[in-house]
């Protein structure tokens, strides 16, 4: 039960101290799962994130499922998921009445306006750390940059980008494997 308690507490801390949702959790997850606990390597963490992002559901829950299973099987899944979800549930339960009462207040709106850029900054820091610590070279970076530009300029729907990159990726690896 020690591993399950560690999983619960680690994901509880991640869930409790993150503002901004799934992507804002990435730096805290990386620090806890990779750096402190060493449950996953940087590359395993990137793989887990890729699977978590492409799976239906919440990023933190999907990541906690994969990490929990790897560390302690089904009990690990239960502990990690409960730890990831419980803080948000309790916080929303407590704050919902306050938010309903004061949602039109200027100070309330200003606080949330300030939290958004901080969240973006945390995401960029996590991406930078992950890119720096993996064995990727410059050719691995052009695809996410191109996708960011295409989506950011509303040139192409993310759904079509996913479909196109799946087709291009399959064609590329089929061609590469024939060599």
N, C-alpha and C positions, 0 to 999 in steps of 0.2 A: 504493500500500500504506500510505501515511501515514494516510489516513482509517480504514482497517481496523484499523490498530494503535491509533489513538485510540479507536475504538469498543470494541475488545477491552479496552484498559486502563480505560476509563471503566466499563464493565459489570463488569470484574473487581473494581474498587474497590467498586462498589455491592454485589456479591455477597459480597465478603470482609468488609465492615464492617457488615453488617446482621444483627441477631439478631431472630428472630420471624417470618420468612417474608415472603410477598408484600406485604402491606399495610404492614409496617414498612419496606419498601424505598422506599415512595412519597416520603418526604421527601428521601432521598438521590438518588433518580432525578430528582426535580424540580430539586434543586440542581445536579446534574451536567448534565442534558440541557437544562434551560431556562435556568438562571441562568448557569452557567459556560460551557458550550459553545454555547449559543444555537442548538442544533439544531432545537428546537421552541419555539413560543410557548406561553404558559400555556394558551390555548384548544386548541391542537393537542395538548398534553400531556394535557389533560382528555379530549379525544376518544380519544386513544390508550389512556388508562386505561379508558375505558368499553368500548371494543372488546376490550381485553385481558381485562377482567373478565368479559365476556359470552362470550368464546371459551373452548373447553375447553383446559385446560392451566394451567401455572404463570404467574402474573402477570408475574414478572420476565422469563421467556422470551418471553411474548407481546409485552410492551412492547419487549424488545430486538429482536425480529423486526421490528416496525413501524419502530422508530428506525433499525435497521441498514439496512433496505431503503430508507428515505427518504434516508439519507446516502450509501450506497454500493452499492445493489442487492444482488444475491445474495451477493457476498463480504462485504458489510456485515452481512448476516443471520448468516452463519457466524461472523464475528469477534465480533459482539455476543452471540450465543447462547453461544458457547464461553466468552467472558468472564464472562457471567452465571452459568453452570453450574459452571465449573471450581473456583472457590473452595469452594463447598458440597461438591462431590464430594471434594476433597482434605481438607477439614476433617473431614467425616464418616468418611472412610477412616482418618484418624489417630486420631480420638477414639472411634471405636466400641468399641475394646477397653477404654478407660478407663471409658466409660459403663457397659458391661456389668459391669465389676468393682465400681464404686462407686455404682451407681444407688440403693441403699438407704441410703447415707450421708446423715445429716441436713444437713450443709453443702451437699452437692450439691443436695438438694431445696430448701434455702433460697435458693440462688443463682437457681435457675429460678423460684421463687416471686417473687423480686424483679424479675426481667427482665420478667415479664408486664405490670405497671403501666407500666413505662418504655416498652414497646412501644405500649401504648394512648396514652400521652402523645405519642409521636412521630407517631402517626396523626392525632391531633387537631390537632397543630401543622401538619401537611401540609394537612389539610382547611381549616384557618383561612387559611393562606397562599393556597391555591388560590381559595377563595371571595373573599378580599380583592382578588385580582389580576385576576379575571375581570369581565365585564360582566353579572353576574347581579344581580337585585333580590330583594326579600323573597319574591316569589311562587315563586321557584325553590327555596326552602329548605323549604317545608312538606312536600313529598313525602318527602325523605330523613328528616325528623324523624318523620313519621307512620309510615314503614316501620320506623325504629328502635324506636319505641314498640310497634308491632304484633308485631315479631319478639321484642323484648326481654321482652314480657309473655307470650310464647308464645300469643298470641291467634290468629296466623295463620302458616302455613308460608311460608317464603320462596318456595317454588315457586308457591304460589297468589298471592302478592304480585306476582311477576314476570308471571304470566299476566294478572292483573287490570290492572296498570299498562300492559301492552302493549295490551290492549283499550281501556282508557280513553284512552291516548295516541293511538291510531289514530282513535278517535271524535272526540277533541278536534281533531286536526289536519285531519281530514276536514271537520268543522264549520267550523273557522277558514278553511280554504282556499275554502269555498263563499261566504264573506262578500265 
